[in-house]
């Protein structure tokens, strides 16, 4: 038989999980942001990199999409730096930016379908990690 773990030991384990999930979210958001910046640069610099689909409901200019992805990617990188510093504003902004990344990648799916699905999955993992882990800097029991 094993002895039951103490409350302090259980709290420490939960805090370690919280720190790990926040770091995971920060790294994933940083990767998604950097890749979105590159995708934005591709859209601004050269439109013929992307596939154009006729008769798509959401038709937008690819240069406009490039600017949208560039701005969202830059914001994602900034927010991920805040997540590394365990700032509360960064957790809230991280969920919001990841949700905007999901929406923008869904709407630009006909132009780069496989990559859009990968970015939606990355952003979904970020939202999951930020919502599952409790706040790491709090003095309340985790």
C-alpha positions in Angstrom: 0.0 0.0 0.0 1.2 3.5 -0.7 0.8 6.3 1.7 -1.6 9.1 0.6 0.1 12.2 -0.8 0.0 15.3 1.3 -1.9 18.4 0.3 1.3 20.3 -0.2 2.7 17.7 -2.5 -0.5 17.5 -4.5 -0.5 21.4 -4.8 3.1 21.3 -6.0 2.2 18.8 -8.7 -0.7 20.8 -9.9 1.4 24.0 -10.0 4.0 22.1 -12.0 1.3 21.1 -14.5 0.0 24.6 -14.6 3.5 26.0 -15.4 4.0 23.3 -18.0 0.7 23.9 -19.8 1.3 27.6 -19.8 4.8 27.1 -21.3 3.3 24.7 -23.8 0.7 27.4 -24.8 3.4 30.0 -25.0 5.6 27.9 -27.3 2.6 26.9 -29.5 1.4 30.4 -29.8 4.9 31.6 -30.6 5.2 29.0 -33.4 1.7 29.8 -34.7 2.5 33.5 -34.7 5.8 33.2 -36.4 4.4 30.9 -39.1 1.4 33.3 -39.5 3.9 36.2 -40.0 5.6 34.2 -42.7 2.3 33.4 -44.3 1.4 37.1 -44.2 4.6 38.0 -45.9 4.0 35.4 -48.6 0.5 36.8 -49.2 1.8 40.4 -49.4 4.9 39.7 -51.5 3.6 37.2 -54.0 -0.1 36.3 -54.5 0.6 33.4 -56.9 1.9 31.3 -54.1 -1.6 30.6 -53.0 -4.3 28.5 -54.7 -7.3 30.5 -55.9 -10.7 28.9 -55.7 -13.7 30.0 -57.8 -17.1 30.4 -56.3 -16.0 30.5 -52.7 -18.5 32.2 -50.3 -15.8 34.3 -48.5 -13.9 35.9 -51.4 -11.1 38.3 -50.3 -8.1 39.9 -51.8 -5.0 37.7 -51.1 -2.9 40.8 -50.3 -5.5 41.8 -47.7 -5.3 38.3 -46.2 -1.5 38.7 -46.1 -1.8 41.8 -44.0 -4.4 40.2 -41.7 -2.1 37.2 -41.1 0.9 39.4 -40.6 -0.8 41.5 -38.0 -2.4 38.5 -36.2 1.0 36.7 -36.2 2.8 39.7 -34.8 0.2 40.0 -32.0 0.5 36.3 -31.3 4.3 36.6 -30.9 3.9 39.5 -28.5 1.2 37.7 -26.4 3.4 34.6 -26.3 6.2 36.6 -24.8 3.7 37.8 -22.1 2.8 34.1 -21.5 6.4 33.3 -20.8 6.3 36.1 -18.1 3.1 34.5 -16.8 1.1 37.7 -17.1 -2.6 37.4 -16.6 -3.4 39.8 -19.5 -1.5 37.4 -21.7 -3.6 34.4 -20.8 -6.8 36.3 -21.8 -5.2 37.8 -24.9 -3.8 34.4 -25.8 -7.2 32.8 -25.9 -8.6 35.8 -27.9 -5.7 35.8 -30.4 -5.8 32.1 -30.9 -9.6 32.3 -31.5 -8.9 35.1 -34.1 -6.3 32.9 -35.7 -8.8 30.0 -36.0 -11.3 32.3 -37.7 -8.8 33.8 -40.1 -7.4 30.4 -41.0 -10.9 29.0 -41.5 -11.8 31.8 -43.8 -8.6 31.5 -45.8 -8.9 27.7 -46.1 -9.5 27.6 -49.9 -6.3 29.5 -50.6 -4.0 27.2 -48.6 -6.2 24.3 -47.2 -3.7 21.9 -45.5 -1.8 24.7 -43.8 -5.0 26.3 -42.6 -6.1 23.1 -41.0 -2.7 22.7 -39.3 -2.9 26.3 -38.0 -6.4 25.8 -36.7 -5.2 22.7 -34.8 -2.2 24.7 -33.3 -4.5 27.5 -32.2 -7.0 25.0 -30.7 -4.2 23.5 -28.6 -3.3 27.0 -27.4 -6.8 27.7 -26.3 -7.1 24.3 -24.6 -3.8 24.7 -22.7 -4.7 28.2 -21.5 -8.2 27.3 -20.4 -7.2 24.0 -18.7 -4.3 25.2 -16.5 -5.0 27.3 -13.5 -3.3 30.6 -13.1 0.3 30.0 -12.1 1.1 33.2 -10.2 -1.8 33.1 -7.8 -1.6 32.6 -4.0 -4.8 30.6 -3.9 -4.7 26.8 -3.8 -4.3 25.3 -7.2 
